[in-house]
Amino acid sequence: MKNCRLEANLLIGRAFCSWGKKCQAMLSSDMTVKQQIHHLVDELPDDSPLLIEVREALRINHAIGEAMEDVRDGRTYGAEDFMAKVQQRWPRKSSE
């Protein structure tokens, strides 16, 4: 989870750095992190490829968070159980 957060931070940082001093001056220290992120994203052009990168980093981070909750709450099973469920759902046809 740390890696995804770091990746998202690096993407946001890259966007921040690409605007230089103009963007630094627009972000005040009394803004929350969420407000700063909204501001940075709002300043990007609609067709910026960075928007896709930020969306994917946030989507992945969210999915990993959900998976970690599944592990923590015991909603997981081993590889053998998984393979048995797959085999039961989609049985292999035998070539006779």
N, C-alpha and C positions, 0 to 999 in steps of 0.2 A: 504494500500500500504506500509506503514511503516513496518508492521509485516513481509511482504514478503521480504523486503529489509533486515530487521534484520535477518530473517532466512537465507537468502543467505550469509549475512556477517558472521553469526555463522558457516555455513558450510565451507566457505572459511577459516575462523579462525581455525576451527577444522583441516582442511588440513594443514594449516600453522603450527599449534602447533605440529602436528604429525611428522613433519620433524625436528623440533627443531632448534638448532643453525645453522645447515647446510643451511637450507632454509632462515633463518633470514639474514645470511651473503650474500646470493645470491641476495636478494632484496635490491636495493639501494633506497635511499630517493629521488633521482632525477627521478625515474620511475613513470609514471602515474599510477593511480589505475587500469586502463584497462591493462596496461603492466604487472603490478604485478599479476593480475588475470590470464592473459594468461600464465605467467611464472609458477605460482602455478599449473595450470591445466596441462601444458606441462610436469611438473615433476611427475605427477601421473602415475602409471602404467596403461596400456590400459584396464586392467580388474578390476580396482578399483571401488568398489560400490559407492564410494564418487562421481565419475563422474556422475552417474545417479541421485544422490541427488542434485548435483549442477545444472544439466540440468533441473530437475523438478522445482527447486526453481526459476530459471531464467525464465522458460516457464510460470509458474504461475504468476510471477511478471509481465511479458509481457501481459498476458491475463487480469490481473486486471487493468493494465494501459489502455488497449483498452476499457475495460468496463467503467472505469472512464471517458474516453473521450466521450463515448456514452451518459453517464449521463449528462456530462457537455454540450454536444451539443444537448440535447433533443431527442436523438434517443432511447427513452424508452417508455414503456406504462405500465399501471397498471395491477394488477393481473386479474381483471375481463376481461379486453380486451384480455389478454393473453389466458385465459380459453375459451373465445368466439372464438378466432382464432384456438385454438387446436380443439375445438368441430366442427368447420366448416371444418377443414382439415381432421379430423378423427372422424366422427360422431359415436356415440355409437349406437349399434344395440339394438333395444328394444326387450325384451323377451315377446312376445305375445303368 
